[in-house]
Amino acid sequence: MFLTLVLLRKGIPGKQWIGKYRRPRPITWQMKRNTLKHLEREAENEYWISRPYMSQEQECGHAAERRAQDWLKFKESKFCNFPEHKYITDHLNHLKTTKTWSS
């Protein structure tokens, strides 16, 4: 029997597991165990995050050379399929049919 039913002589309005006046779920030992495991995992993550892999001096510009090489590779891959330049003389060459050698 619910405590609210005993005290107020009424039922819980609506569904008993959802809403503002819902029935609270009983806390089991599995819930406590899972919460403890989650808190331990979070504490370990905090431990590893609090110790940096590199110092500030090492971190400053450590990847500049690699990023420059990556950029050059990317640029070359984009321009390798780029067509050659076309000039206006190439497009208008067919109009020179009446031009003679001796002019």
Helices and strands as residue ranges (DSSP letters): H 3-8, H 29-49, H 56-59, H 64-79, H 88-92, G 93-98
